[in-house]
Amino acid sequence: MPEVKDIQTAAPAQETAESPAAAPETASAPPRPPAKKPAGKGRQKMIKRLIALGVAVVIFGGGGFALYRFLTADDTEMGEIYAQPAEIGTIQSKVSGRGSARAKESAAITLTQSGVVQEVFVTGGQTVMAGDPLYTIYSEAAEKQLSEAQEEMDRLLEEANNLTVRAPFAGKLTDVQEFQIDQQVSEGTKIATLVNDKKLKLSLYFSYAYEGDIWAGQSVDVSVPAVMKTFTGRVEKVNKVSFISPEGAVHFEAEIVFDNPGTLTAGMDASAVLTASDGSEIYPYENGRTEFYETRDVLAKASGPVVGQGNLLNYANVFEGEELLYLGSSTIDEKIQEQQKKLDEAMEAMADFNAVAAIDGTVTSCSLVEGQEVKSGDTVIMISNNVTMLVTINVDDRNISFIKPGSYVELKDYSDNVFQGLVTSIDMSGSQGGNGMMGGSGSGTNYPVTLTVDNYAGTLMEGMGLQYSFVTSESEECVMVPTSCVQYFSDKEENRCAVVFVQREEKPEEVPELIYPELQPGQARTYPTQEEGYYPVVVETGIADTQNVEIISGVEAGDMVFINYTVTDSSSGWG
């Protein structure tokens, strides 16, 4: 009987008892066939491989389908149509651009001399009115400079005034000198003698026995034998002199004045009678002779050539201050102008040390502290009138005709706050080119336009950027559709047409033949088809704004017009 191990290695489990018997142990054994693996285990591995292969096929097949769908997907599948009816409304065409705000006016106070701050009346951020005091600074140098400048100006003005010779009082000219144009006249030259003949003076002597009966202001009767008339005068002055007559009597002097009726002159014999307190008459020691009330030589007060003369004639009646002779100077006018500049500078400097607000506005900076030492060149106060702001915009030559002084331009800041800018000036000199940053068109002529903006709330700040816009055209009660409704195609004659797709229940009699662009892979169609109930209508458009466009012809109010397709997901998954 064979050993158990020989039976296990010699035959597979499925072999039957019909297998040959083993040879005796001493006989030589024939070669054994290759051992076979058990049939059960191989079948199991095969099944696993088939399952794995099936899974791989399924996965690969799905990915391939997805790839196929990705490569061959039809992106022309559109969403739902979005449409709305054409409406009646108003459209405005506007021009827009940018500008920047600045204060209408500003004032800065810069010192021209050193000094010490005495008082400060304002602080930064405070609102002031023109004329409000700001501060006081003591500056000895500024006061000295102003005083010296004023003294020199007074001297020059007096010198200029002296070039004109004037009558010092009203009267009559005598002993008039002759002068020629360009004749050189020296200071102190006699021009004429001026006498006051409107009044006459008479000096008479009276005995000291009447000293108590004659006083200044006393009325007196003056008689002039030559005209055989008596005139009323008065005692102007009593002089207690000692006039001794040949008879040995002592007399005092009384100066008597009376009006000249125009028929009297100096050198005429005259006498006077006074009345004593007891009513008796008082007579002078002797008659006297009339004199002019005042006599004065008119002299030149400056040197220069004669450039003209006035009423410079003997016996000419003149009034006080009347010009008699004009002298010239080649340098006095220039000197006065130069000195006036110095005086203005000195006055301005002095005003800076006792400053008041030059304008209405807000104190934007104040660097002063009481007791502080300041020096020349320091800017100590700045005031800006930001109640009214200015905005400068540039408008190109295509649109400048749409605005004019007095019209309004709408302005918006970054927060969409709206302001109204009044056009106050337009610089029609213009400038070429520009980059369009402030409304310029970039290539034409740009015209600077200044706008005035009320800023009572103080929301506009210096340098703030603003968007401007103004209407260039307007259409009221017009048919209008959204701007995206209007599309452009070529017809069979290659004419470019503006087209709106309008919904119709049936095909219109006339439908334009248009050449639609060929869609590229993945490109969506932007217009509807007749199958969707929309037909192209050629329209004439008018003005447009950022949202709507005017339809002049082709579409009526209430027509349902195609706008766009709603968005759909054309890349959805498979399976």
Backbone torsions as a table, in degrees:
resi	resn	phi	psi	omega
1	MET	NA	127.6	-176.1
2	PRO	-65.9	160.9	179.1
3	GLU	-76.2	155.9	-176.2
4	VAL	-62.8	-41.2	-177.2
5	LYS	-65.7	-30.3	178.1
6	ASP	-69.4	-38.8	178.7
7	ILE	-63.9	-40.5	-177.7
8	GLN	-67.6	-34.7	-176.0
9	THR	-93.2	-16.7	-172.8
10	ALA	-90.2	-27.3	-174.8
11	ALA	-139.4	143.6	176.3
12	PRO	-71.9	167.0	-172.8
13	ALA	-67.9	-26.1	-175.4
14	GLN	-85.1	-8.0	179.0
15	GLU	-67.1	151.7	-177.7
16	THR	-97.0	-178.4	-179.6
17	ALA	-73.1	-7.0	-179.6
18	GLU	-77.3	0.8	177.6
19	SER	-64.6	150.2	-178.5
20	PRO	-61.7	150.9	179.1
21	ALA	-77.0	154.9	-178.8
22	ALA	-72.4	147.3	179.2
23	ALA	-75.9	161.7	175.5
24	PRO	-57.9	159.5	-172.6
25	GLU	-67.4	-26.2	-175.9
26	THR	-87.4	-15.5	-178.9
27	ALA	-79.1	154.1	178.9
28	SER	-73.4	132.6	-175.9
29	ALA	-84.8	135.5	177.3
30	PRO	-70.2	161.5	-178.8
31	PRO	-64.5	139.3	-179.3
32	ARG	-87.4	142.4	175.4
33	PRO	-69.2	160.5	-179.0
34	PRO	-60.3	143.2	-179.3
35	ALA	-68.1	142.3	178.9
36	LYS	-105.6	142.6	177.5
37	LYS	-75.1	156.0	179.4
38	PRO	-63.0	134.2	-176.0
39	ALA	-63.7	-31.1	-177.2
40	GLY	-64.9	-43.9	-178.5
41	LYS	-67.6	-39.1	-179.7
42	GLY	-64.5	-38.9	179.8
43	ARG	-64.2	-38.6	179.9
44	GLN	-64.5	-41.7	179.0
45	LYS	-64.6	-39.4	-179.0
46	MET	-61.7	-44.3	-179.7
47	ILE	-60.7	-42.5	179.1
48	LYS	-61.7	-41.5	180.0
49	ARG	-64.8	-41.7	179.3
50	LEU	-63.1	-39.5	178.9
51	ILE	-64.4	-44.7	179.2
52	ALA	-61.9	-41.6	179.6
53	LEU	-63.6	-40.7	178.9
54	GLY	-62.4	-42.9	177.6
55	VAL	-61.4	-43.0	179.8
56	ALA	-62.1	-40.2	179.4
57	VAL	-63.7	-43.9	-179.9
58	VAL	-61.2	-46.0	-179.7
59	ILE	-63.6	-48.3	-179.1
60	PHE	-61.9	-42.0	179.2
61	GLY	-62.0	-42.6	178.6
62	GLY	-64.7	-45.9	179.1
63	GLY	-63.0	-39.6	179.0
64	GLY	-64.3	-38.4	178.3
65	PHE	-65.7	-41.6	177.3
66	ALA	-62.6	-43.2	177.9
67	LEU	-62.0	-40.9	178.7
68	TYR	-62.4	-45.0	177.9
69	ARG	-61.6	-37.5	179.3
70	PHE	-64.4	-41.1	-177.4
71	LEU	-79.2	-28.4	-174.4
72	THR	-113.9	11.1	-177.6
73	ALA	-58.7	142.8	-179.6
74	ASP	-97.6	96.8	-177.8
75	ASP	-75.5	-4.1	178.1
76	THR	-76.7	-2.7	174.0
77	GLU	-68.1	114.1	-172.1
78	MET	-98.9	163.9	174.8
79	GLY	-84.5	-158.5	179.2
80	GLU	-78.1	150.9	179.7
81	ILE	-74.4	134.1	174.0
82	TYR	-107.5	117.1	-176.9
83	ALA	-139.0	162.9	175.8
84	GLN	-155.5	159.2	-177.0
85	PRO	-76.4	148.7	172.3
86	ALA	-65.1	142.6	-174.1
87	GLU	-119.9	163.4	171.8
88	ILE	-98.9	130.3	-179.3
89	GLY	-166.7	-167.9	179.9
90	THR	-117.7	134.5	179.5
91	ILE	-122.1	135.8	175.3
92	GLN	-118.9	133.1	173.3
93	SER	-95.7	127.3	-174.2
94	LYS	-123.0	153.7	170.9
95	VAL	-108.1	136.6	-179.0
96	SER	-132.5	163.9	179.6
97	GLY	-177.9	-163.6	-176.3
98	ARG	-127.6	149.6	174.6
99	GLY	-144.8	-179.5	178.8
100	SER	-136.8	147.2	-176.5
101	ALA	-91.6	147.7	173.2
102	ARG	-147.4	157.2	179.9
103	ALA	-64.6	143.8	-179.4
104	LYS	-59.2	-40.1	178.0
105	GLU	-153.4	156.4	178.4
106	SER	-145.5	157.6	-179.3
107	ALA	-138.9	131.7	177.1
108	ALA	-122.1	135.9	179.3
109	ILE	-107.1	115.9	178.9
110	THR	-116.9	126.8	-175.9
111	LEU	-73.4	147.8	177.2
112	THR	-112.8	-5.0	177.4
113	GLN	-141.4	161.7	176.4
114	SER	-81.5	158.3	179.1
115	GLY	-175.5	-174.6	-179.5
116	VAL	-123.7	130.6	-178.7
117	VAL	-70.3	126.2	178.3
118	GLN	-99.0	-49.3	179.6
119	GLU	-141.4	146.8	175.2
120	VAL	-126.8	125.8	-172.9
121	PHE	-106.1	-7.2	-176.5
122	VAL	-133.3	164.6	175.1
123	THR	-133.2	164.3	178.3
124	GLY	-59.8	136.5	-179.1
125	GLY	89.8	-7.4	-178.5
126	GLN	-79.5	141.3	176.6
127	THR	-87.5	132.9	-178.7
128	VAL	-129.4	158.7	174.8
129	MET	-111.0	153.7	178.9
130	ALA	-55.1	129.8	-179.5
131	GLY	98.2	-12.1	177.8
132	ASP	-67.1	135.6	178.4
133	PRO	-67.3	142.9	-178.6
134	LEU	-108.8	-46.5	-177.9
135	TYR	-170.1	169.3	170.9
136	THR	-130.3	137.5	177.7
137	ILE	-132.1	132.8	177.0
138	TYR	-91.3	127.2	178.4
139	SER	-139.1	106.5	178.6
140	GLU	-62.3	-38.9	-178.6
141	ALA	-64.2	-40.0	-179.2
142	ALA	-68.2	-40.2	178.6
143	GLU	-64.7	-41.3	179.0
144	LYS	-65.1	-42.5	-179.8
145	GLN	-62.2	-41.7	179.0
146	LEU	-65.8	-43.1	-179.2
147	SER	-62.2	-45.3	-179.9
148	GLU	-65.4	-40.6	-179.8
149	ALA	-65.0	-38.9	-179.6
150	GLN	-69.2	-40.2	179.0
151	GLU	-62.8	-42.9	179.6
152	GLU	-66.9	-38.1	177.8
153	MET	-64.8	-42.2	177.9
154	ASP	-60.0	-40.5	179.8
155	ARG	-64.9	-43.0	-179.1
156	LEU	-67.6	-39.3	178.8
157	LEU	-65.6	-39.2	176.8
158	GLU	-64.2	-39.7	178.1
159	GLU	-63.3	-42.8	178.8
160	ALA	-66.5	-38.9	179.4
161	ASN	-65.4	-34.2	-178.8
162	ASN	-71.6	-13.0	176.9
163	LEU	-69.4	-17.5	175.1
164	THR	-105.6	120.7	179.8
165	VAL	-85.7	122.7	-176.2
166	ARG	-120.2	156.9	176.2
167	ALA	-72.3	125.5	-178.0
168	PRO	-72.8	-18.6	176.8
169	PHE	-159.4	169.6	-179.9
170	ALA	-75.1	139.5	-179.4
171	GLY	171.9	-153.6	-176.0
172	LYS	-125.8	137.7	-179.4
173	LEU	-83.1	139.1	173.1
174	THR	-138.2	163.6	177.2
175	ASP	49.8	47.4	-178.1
176	VAL	-74.7	132.9	178.0
177	GLN	-87.5	154.9	179.5
178	GLU	-95.7	140.2	-179.6
179	PHE	-136.7	149.5	177.1
180	GLN	-116.1	153.4	177.2
181	ILE	-59.7	137.1	-179.1
182	ASP	74.7	1.1	175.4
183	GLN	-66.2	132.8	-179.1
184	GLN	-80.0	126.9	-179.5
185	VAL	-116.9	133.3	-179.8
186	SER	-96.5	154.1	176.4
187	GLU	-58.4	133.8	-179.7
188	GLY	94.4	-5.0	179.2
189	THR	-67.8	135.7	178.6
190	LYS	-73.9	130.6	179.4
191	ILE	-98.6	-44.1	-179.2
192	ALA	-170.7	174.3	171.1
193	THR	-110.1	132.3	-179.7
194	LEU	-112.9	128.1	179.2
195	VAL	-118.5	143.8	174.7
196	ASN	-92.9	95.5	-178.8
197	ASP	-98.3	9.9	175.8
198	LYS	-71.5	-24.6	174.8
199	LYS	-129.1	153.6	175.8
200	LEU	-122.2	153.1	-176.7
201	LYS	-120.5	142.2	-179.1
202	LEU	-136.8	123.1	179.4
203	SER	-102.7	122.1	-179.9
204	LEU	-129.4	154.3	-178.9
205	TYR	-112.2	137.9	-178.2
206	PHE	-128.8	150.6	-179.2
207	SER	-66.3	142.9	177.8
208	TYR	-62.4	-10.0	176.4
209	ALA	-65.1	-22.1	179.4
210	TYR	-104.7	19.5	-175.1
211	GLU	-57.2	-39.4	-178.4
212	GLY	-81.1	-5.5	-176.3
213	ASP	-103.5	-3.5	-177.9
214	ILE	-125.2	128.4	-179.6
215	TRP	-145.7	163.3	-179.5
216	ALA	-66.1	134.1	-179.2
217	GLY	96.9	-8.2	-177.8
218	GLN	-70.7	140.5	179.5
219	SER	-75.2	147.8	-176.8
220	VAL	-148.6	147.6	176.0
221	ASP	-100.0	123.6	-178.3
222	VAL	-107.4	128.3	178.9
223	SER	-113.5	137.3	179.3
224	VAL	-120.6	104.0	-176.8
225	PRO	-57.8	-32.9	-175.9
226	ALA	-61.4	-31.9	-179.2
227	VAL	-110.0	-2.2	178.6
228	MET	52.9	46.0	178.2
229	LYS	-134.2	157.2	177.1
230	THR	-116.6	136.3	-177.4
231	PHE	-122.5	146.7	178.7
232	THR	-86.8	128.2	178.2
233	GLY	-131.8	-165.4	177.8
234	ARG	-148.9	156.3	175.5
235	VAL	-78.7	115.8	-179.3
236	GLU	-86.6	-33.7	-174.7
237	LYS	-156.3	142.7	175.4
238	VAL	-114.9	120.2	-179.2
239	ASN	-107.4	117.8	-177.1
240	LYS	-83.5	71.3	177.8
241	VAL	-96.1	179.0	178.6
242	SER	-123.4	88.5	176.3
243	PHE	-94.5	119.5	-176.5
244	ILE	-99.8	123.1	178.1
245	SER	-82.1	163.2	178.5
246	PRO	-58.6	-20.8	179.6
247	GLU	-84.7	-1.7	176.8
248	GLY	88.2	12.6	177.4
249	ALA	-89.7	148.4	179.6
250	VAL	-99.4	135.5	-176.6
251	HIS	-129.1	153.2	171.4
252	PHE	-111.1	167.8	-174.7
253	GLU	-105.1	140.3	173.1
254	ALA	-124.1	123.0	177.4
255	GLU	-93.1	120.0	-175.3
256	ILE	-111.7	136.0	-178.9
257	VAL	-122.7	139.8	175.1
258	PHE	-148.8	155.0	-177.3
259	ASP	-72.2	143.1	178.3
260	ASN	-94.0	117.0	179.3
261	PRO	-69.9	-1.8	-180.0
262	GLY	102.1	-1.2	-179.3
263	THR	-112.9	2.1	-177.8
264	LEU	-112.4	162.2	178.7
265	THR	-150.2	179.2	-179.6
266	ALA	-72.8	152.0	175.8
267	GLY	89.1	5.7	-179.5
268	MET	-88.5	140.2	178.7
269	ASP	-67.6	133.9	-177.8
270	ALA	-153.9	156.0	177.9
271	SER	-140.2	173.8	-178.8
272	ALA	-146.2	150.9	178.4
273	VAL	-126.2	129.6	177.6
274	LEU	-112.9	164.2	-179.4
275	THR	-114.9	126.4	179.3
276	ALA	-74.9	173.9	-177.1
277	SER	-68.7	-23.9	179.0
278	ASP	-90.2	4.2	177.5
279	GLY	94.2	-5.6	179.2
280	SER	-78.7	157.6	-179.2
281	GLU	-88.1	143.8	179.6
282	ILE	-117.3	126.5	-178.8
283	TYR	-112.5	150.6	177.6
284	PRO	-74.8	165.5	178.5
285	TYR	-60.2	-41.2	179.1
286	GLU	-155.5	165.5	176.8
287	ASN	-67.0	161.7	175.1
288	GLY	-125.3	-173.9	177.9
289	ARG	-120.9	140.8	-178.3
290	THR	-66.7	147.8	175.6
291	GLU	-130.9	154.0	172.3
292	PHE	-64.5	143.4	-177.3
293	TYR	-59.4	-35.9	178.4
294	GLU	-149.3	141.2	177.5
295	THR	-135.5	129.3	-178.3
296	ARG	-146.9	138.5	173.2
297	ASP	-78.5	131.0	177.2
298	VAL	-91.0	118.3	-174.7
299	LEU	-115.2	150.7	173.7
300	ALA	-71.4	132.8	-179.2
301	LYS	-100.1	0.1	179.1
302	ALA	-148.8	167.9	178.9
303	SER	-106.1	146.7	177.5
304	GLY	164.9	169.0	178.5
305	PRO	-77.6	149.5	177.4
306	VAL	-72.9	126.2	178.0
307	VAL	-115.1	-7.1	177.4
308	GLY	172.5	167.0	177.8
309	GLN	-145.8	157.4	-179.0
310	GLY	-100.4	-134.6	-176.5
311	ASN	-82.2	60.5	-175.0
312	LEU	-93.0	80.7	-177.0
313	LEU	-137.9	148.4	175.5
314	ASN	-61.9	137.3	177.8
315	TYR	66.0	16.0	176.0
316	ALA	-77.8	133.0	175.4
317	ASN	-81.6	130.1	-178.2
318	VAL	-129.7	157.3	176.5
319	PHE	-102.2	164.9	-177.9
320	GLU	-62.3	129.4	179.0
321	GLY	86.6	-0.1	-179.4
322	GLU	-65.7	137.4	-179.2
323	GLU	-74.2	129.8	-178.1
324	LEU	-109.0	-39.0	-176.8
325	LEU	-148.6	139.1	-178.7
326	TYR	-113.0	124.9	176.0
327	LEU	-109.8	150.8	-178.2
328	GLY	-108.2	164.6	175.7
329	SER	-148.7	134.2	-178.0
330	SER	-83.9	-10.6	-174.0
331	THR	-122.6	-18.0	-170.9
332	ILE	-63.5	-40.5	-179.1
333	ASP	-63.6	-42.5	179.6
334	GLU	-65.0	-40.5	179.0
335	LYS	-63.4	-41.5	-179.6
336	ILE	-65.0	-41.6	179.2
337	GLN	-63.1	-43.8	179.2
338	GLU	-64.4	-41.5	-179.5
339	GLN	-69.6	-32.1	177.8
340	GLN	-63.2	-38.2	176.7
341	LYS	-62.4	-44.0	178.8
342	LYS	-63.8	-40.3	179.8
343	LEU	-66.3	-41.3	178.3
344	ASP	-61.7	-42.0	179.2
345	GLU	-63.8	-41.5	179.6
346	ALA	-66.6	-39.2	179.0
347	MET	-68.2	-39.8	177.7
348	GLU	-64.0	-42.5	178.5
349	ALA	-62.9	-41.0	179.4
350	MET	-66.9	-37.6	178.1
351	ALA	-64.7	-33.1	178.2
352	ASP	-63.6	-23.7	-179.6
353	PHE	-91.7	-8.7	173.0
354	ASN	-137.2	62.1	-164.7
355	ALA	-79.9	147.7	169.2
356	VAL	-124.8	158.6	-179.4
357	ALA	-66.0	128.9	-179.7
358	ALA	-81.0	-23.3	-176.9
359	ILE	-139.7	163.4	168.4
360	ASP	-74.4	141.9	178.3
361	GLY	164.8	-161.7	-179.3
362	THR	-115.3	135.4	176.3
363	VAL	-71.7	106.9	-178.3
364	THR	-85.4	-20.6	175.1
365	SER	-157.1	143.0	176.0
366	CYS	-147.8	114.9	-174.6
367	SER	-104.6	13.1	-173.5
368	LEU	-94.3	143.0	173.9
369	VAL	-135.1	137.4	-179.2
370	GLU	-57.0	134.9	-178.4
371	GLY	88.2	-6.4	-178.3
372	GLN	-73.5	140.9	173.1
373	GLU	-91.1	127.5	179.6
374	VAL	-116.1	159.8	-176.8
375	LYS	-129.6	165.9	179.1
376	SER	-60.0	136.3	179.6
377	GLY	98.8	-12.5	179.3
378	ASP	-73.6	128.9	171.4
379	THR	-92.0	112.3	-168.5
380	VAL	-103.6	-24.3	-179.1
381	ILE	-140.6	139.2	171.0
382	MET	-131.6	133.2	-179.9
383	ILE	-126.1	133.4	177.4
384	SER	-123.0	132.1	175.0
385	ASN	-88.3	87.7	-179.5
386	ASN	-97.1	9.9	173.4
387	VAL	-68.9	-33.5	173.4
388	THR	-121.3	125.0	-179.4
389	MET	-109.4	154.9	175.4
390	LEU	-113.5	139.4	176.2
391	VAL	-127.5	125.7	178.6
392	THR	-105.2	126.3	177.3
393	ILE	-123.2	157.6	176.0
394	ASN	-111.6	123.0	-180.0
395	VAL	-114.4	133.1	-175.6
396	ASP	-79.0	171.9	-173.8
397	ASP	-67.7	-17.0	178.1
398	ARG	-76.7	-24.0	-171.8
399	ASN	-120.9	-4.5	-175.0
400	ILE	-64.8	-25.0	-178.3
401	SER	-72.4	-12.3	-177.0
402	PHE	-86.6	-6.5	176.6
403	ILE	-127.7	156.1	179.2
404	LYS	-154.0	161.0	178.4
405	PRO	-54.4	132.6	-178.3
406	GLY	100.3	-15.9	177.2
407	SER	-85.1	167.6	-176.3
408	TYR	-113.2	146.5	177.2
409	VAL	-124.6	131.1	-179.8
410	GLU	-78.4	136.4	-179.6
411	LEU	-125.9	145.3	175.5
412	LYS	-134.8	141.0	174.6
413	ASP	-93.5	-173.5	-176.5
414	TYR	-65.4	-20.4	179.1
415	SER	-96.4	12.5	-179.7
416	ASP	64.6	21.7	169.7
417	ASN	-71.2	135.0	-173.9
418	VAL	-101.0	135.7	176.5
419	PHE	-129.6	155.6	176.8
420	GLN	-110.4	120.1	179.9
421	GLY	-100.2	123.3	178.3
422	LEU	-88.0	125.5	179.1
423	VAL	-71.4	115.3	-178.7
424	THR	-106.3	-25.3	178.6
425	SER	-158.1	150.2	176.8
426	ILE	-131.1	121.5	178.6
427	ASP	-85.0	99.2	-175.1
428	MET	-80.3	1.4	174.7
429	SER	-69.1	-34.3	173.7
430	GLY	67.3	172.2	176.8
431	SER	-147.1	145.9	-177.8
432	GLN	-78.0	145.7	170.2
433	GLY	71.0	-159.4	-175.7
434	GLY	128.1	163.9	-178.2
435	ASN	-103.2	7.7	176.4
436	GLY	78.4	3.4	-175.7
437	MET	-66.7	-24.7	-179.3
438	MET	-123.8	40.7	175.6
439	GLY	96.6	-6.0	178.8
440	GLY	-70.7	151.5	-178.4
441	SER	-84.0	-12.7	175.8
442	GLY	102.4	-30.1	-175.4
443	SER	-130.7	-23.2	-178.6
444	GLY	-86.2	-152.6	177.3
445	THR	-98.5	131.9	179.3
446	ASN	-106.7	138.6	-177.9
447	TYR	-116.1	119.9	177.1
448	PRO	-68.0	128.6	179.7
449	VAL	-120.2	128.0	-179.6
450	THR	-100.6	127.0	178.4
451	LEU	-111.4	141.1	174.0
452	THR	-104.8	129.5	-175.3
453	VAL	-126.2	126.5	174.0
454	ASP	-70.1	133.0	-175.9
455	ASN	-133.5	48.0	-176.4
456	TYR	-63.1	-31.2	-179.5
457	ALA	-78.9	-12.3	178.5
458	GLY	73.5	19.7	-177.9
459	THR	-79.0	-23.3	177.3
460	LEU	-86.1	131.7	-178.9
461	MET	-115.6	156.8	178.3
462	GLU	-56.8	128.0	177.4
463	GLY	84.2	0.1	-178.2
464	MET	-68.6	134.8	178.0
465	GLY	-80.3	142.5	-178.1
466	LEU	-135.2	143.2	173.9
467	GLN	-94.3	129.3	179.8
468	TYR	-114.4	157.0	174.4
469	SER	-156.1	147.4	174.4
470	PHE	-148.6	153.8	-173.9
471	VAL	-79.4	130.7	175.6
472	THR	-104.0	-25.7	176.5
473	SER	-158.1	158.8	-177.3
474	GLU	-148.1	140.7	176.9
475	SER	-129.2	119.8	-177.0
476	GLU	-101.4	149.4	176.4
477	GLU	50.9	47.6	-179.6
478	CYS	-110.0	159.6	173.3
479	VAL	-76.3	130.9	-179.3
480	MET	-140.6	148.4	178.6
481	VAL	-132.2	160.8	175.1
482	PRO	-57.9	145.3	-176.7
483	THR	-56.9	-35.2	-177.5
484	SER	-70.7	-11.5	178.2
485	CYS	-69.2	-30.4	-174.6
486	VAL	-86.0	119.7	176.9
487	GLN	-120.4	161.1	-174.4
488	TYR	-122.4	127.6	178.0
489	PHE	-136.7	165.0	174.6
490	SER	-99.8	144.6	174.8
491	ASP	-91.3	-172.8	-177.0
492	LYS	-62.6	-27.6	178.4
493	GLU	-88.9	9.1	178.8
494	GLU	64.7	28.4	172.8
495	ASN	-87.3	134.6	-179.6
496	ARG	-78.2	127.3	-175.2
497	CYS	-122.0	141.6	169.9
498	ALA	-87.7	125.0	-170.6
499	VAL	-127.4	139.5	170.0
500	VAL	-123.3	132.8	178.9
501	PHE	-89.9	120.5	-174.6
502	VAL	-114.2	139.0	179.0
503	GLN	-76.4	130.0	177.2
504	ARG	-134.0	145.5	178.7
505	GLU	-72.2	-27.6	176.4
506	GLU	-142.2	162.5	-175.4
507	LYS	-66.0	128.4	177.9
508	PRO	-65.4	162.3	-179.9
509	GLU	-63.4	-40.9	-178.3
510	GLU	-116.9	114.7	174.8
511	VAL	-119.3	122.0	-177.0
512	PRO	-64.1	142.5	176.2
513	GLU	-87.8	111.1	-175.2
514	LEU	-112.5	153.0	175.6
515	ILE	-99.4	108.5	-179.0
516	TYR	-87.2	142.6	-179.0
517	PRO	-66.8	146.3	178.1
518	GLU	-74.0	128.9	-177.7
519	LEU	-79.7	136.7	175.7
520	GLN	-86.3	158.9	178.7
521	PRO	-53.5	130.2	179.0
522	GLY	83.7	-4.3	-177.8
523	GLN	-89.6	131.6	-177.8
524	ALA	-87.0	149.1	177.2
525	ARG	-77.6	140.7	-176.8
526	THR	-108.2	6.9	-177.8
527	TYR	-137.7	151.8	-179.6
528	PRO	-84.2	169.4	179.7
529	THR	-108.9	167.0	178.5
530	GLN	-63.9	-31.5	178.2
531	GLU	-61.7	-25.1	-179.9
532	GLU	-89.3	1.6	175.5
533	GLY	88.8	15.9	-179.4
534	TYR	-120.1	137.4	-176.7
535	TYR	-127.4	144.0	-179.3
536	PRO	-73.8	138.4	176.2
537	VAL	-127.3	124.6	177.1
538	VAL	-74.8	127.6	-176.0
539	VAL	-121.4	158.3	170.8
540	GLU	-107.3	123.0	-176.3
541	THR	-100.5	156.1	176.3
542	GLY	-114.6	-133.2	-178.7
543	ILE	-77.8	164.2	-178.5
544	ALA	-143.7	154.3	169.9
545	ASP	-117.3	-160.2	-175.2
546	THR	-74.8	-11.4	-175.6
547	GLN	-122.1	-38.8	-172.8
548	ASN	-125.8	162.8	177.0
549	VAL	-132.4	142.7	179.5
550	GLU	-77.8	134.5	175.5
551	ILE	-107.6	113.0	-178.2
552	ILE	-80.4	-38.7	179.4
553	SER	-152.8	155.3	176.5
554	GLY	109.8	-33.6	-178.7
555	VAL	-131.0	139.2	178.8
556	GLU	-110.7	160.1	178.0
557	ALA	-59.5	134.8	-179.4
558	GLY	97.2	-18.2	176.2
559	ASP	-61.5	133.3	177.6
560	MET	-81.2	117.7	-174.3
561	VAL	-112.2	142.1	179.2
562	PHE	-74.1	133.5	177.3
563	ILE	-109.0	-51.1	-178.0
564	ASN	-172.4	176.2	171.5
565	TYR	-95.6	146.5	172.4
566	THR	-72.0	153.6	-175.6
567	VAL	-76.3	132.1	174.9
568	THR	-125.1	159.1	-179.2
569	ASP	-94.4	97.1	-178.0
570	SER	-83.5	0.3	-179.0
571	SER	-114.0	33.7	-179.7
572	SER	-68.1	163.7	-174.5
573	GLY	-72.3	175.7	-179.6
574	TRP	-106.8	174.9	175.7
575	GLY	96.8	NA	NA
